[in-house]
Amino acid sequence: MHRSELPPHLRRRSFTTKSSDASGLTRGRTHANDLIVVSRDIRVPAGVTLKGAAALAAYVEASSGSVLSHLSAARLWGIPLPARLENDWRIHIANPAKSSEPRRVNVVGHRLNFADGEIWIMDGVPLTSAARTWLDLAACLPLRELVAAGDYLVCEHGLEFPAPREDVCGLADLQRMVKKHPGSRGVLKARAGLELIRVGADSPPETFTRLELVEAGLPEPELNVIVCDEWGRPLLWPDAAYRKYRISLQYDGGHHNNPDQYRRDIRRLETTEALGWQEVRISREDLYGDRPAVVRKVASALWAKGWKP
């Protein structure tokens, strides 16, 4: 028996049977073997890899007023989440506070009070705004991971950087969001996080490095530092720096094992030394443990340059 074609707008996204009804498909067509039933009245085209908003569209479509929130919204905003949550792909959906929580297999339901501007549309799918998502994450992330999420959202680098970057939202947006919801879950943690968020950290390890140093009683390193030569030409853009002591901190991620990156790291070190600066390289292992090695490394460099507590 010939199978009718799916309308173009249903071929590369999840959809509800309500949407297929509106498109003129019969209910029998929604049970064909080229569609996967992922939940009650929700279908996904077989053989199509769905990512981001396209994969989640039907879940909010199935309930009027629903929006993606918490971890699901965070992933769409690109907010870095801890590794332990990599395999937790439950879908977080929020309804207005006066409604009932969404109840569906593989769905975590929430009820939230939304103010104007707190619901955005991304690729046709409603989700909580970046600032509201960060506030909601305060209920499910520990403080330092919440700070890393905030650092990601506010991070920006100007045109004088090799890779300019615009913020997703500003620190002021996060502050206003917290003030608007004084009774929300995790708000005390969110307030503490606001005091620790800084503009300029490109990754969670850079955030964790800064937090470890401050917690150990060392001076807080500066972000978005540009080191220039005597003619004012920018030559170095350290991940963090102590300008007074001419110390640059560089976090080496996994990509630094790449031969081309290794050669660039050598040239960077030579440039750093030629400018009279000292480079402290930090690896992932340096951030582990109750007494992380990063504290010892940076403290030694500071002491050598004359710093005293």
C-alpha positions, 0 to 999 in steps of 0.5 A, a space after each residue: 500500500 502506498 504511503 503518503 509523504 509527510 509534509 515538509 515541515 514534519 520531516 525533520 522534527 518531532 511532532 504531535 498527532 494534533 499537528 499531523 491531523 492539522 496537516 491532513 494526515 490520517 491517524 493510520 498514517 501516524 502508525 506507519 513504520 517510518 515514524 517512531 512513537 516516542 511518547 503518547 501522541 508524539 512521533 519522530 521520523 525514523 532514520 532522521 537524526 534530530 538535535 536541539 529544538 527540532 527533537 523537543 518541539 512536540 513535547 511543548 506543542 503537546 501542552 498549551 502554555 508549556 516551555 522547555 526549562 532547566 537542563 533542556 533549556 540550558 542545552 539549547 542555550 549552549 550552557 556547559 553542564 557537568 559530565 555527570 549529566 551527559 546521559 540524563 536526557 530527560 526533558 524538562 518542561 514547565 507550565 505556568 504556576 496555576 497549571 498542573 505539572 506536565 506528566 509524560 514518560 521521560 519528562 520532568 515537569 515543573 510549575 513556574 511563575 513567568 514574568 514578561 520577557 522570560 519566555 523566548 522562541 528558538 527555532 519555533 520552540 518556546 523555552 525559558 530565557 537565558 537569564 531565567 534558565 540560569 536562575 532555574 539551574 540554581 535549584 539543581 546545580 552546586 554553586 561552582 557549576 552554577 558560577 561556570 554556567 553564569 560565566 558562560 552566559 556573560 563571557 565576551 571578548 572584544 574585537 582586539 581578541 583573536 576570537 571575539 565573542 558576544 555575551 548571551 546575556 549580561 550580568 545585569 540581566 542575571 541580577 535583575 532575574 534574581 531580584 524578580 524572583 526572591 522566593 524561587 528555589 535556589 535563590 540564595 545560591 543564585 545570589 551567592 553565584 552572582 558575587 562570583 561570576 566574572 566576564 571573560 572565562 571561556 570554559 568551566 575549567 577556567 572558572 574552576 581555576 579562578 574559584 580554587 585560587 580565591 578559595 585558597 586565599 590567593 589574589 583573584 586573577 584578572 580576565 580579558 587581559 591583553 599583553 602588548 609589546 613595547 609598541 602597543 601591539 597585542 601579542 598574548 591573550 592569557 586565560 587569566 593573569 596577574 598583571 602586577 606580577 606579570 604572570 599569565 595563566 593558561 589552561 591546557 584542554 585536551 586539544 593541546 595534544 594536537 601537534 599544531 596546537 603544541 607548536 602554538 603553545 611553544 611559540 606562546 611560551 617563547 613570546 611570554 618570556 620575551 615580554 618578561 612574563 611568566 606562564 603557568 600552565 594548568 591541566 585538568 588534573 591540576 583541578 582535582 582533589 581536596 588540595 588541587 595542584 593549581 593552588 601550589 603552582 600559582 602560589 609558587 609563581 606569586 611568591 617568586 614575584 614578591 607577593 605576600 598574603 
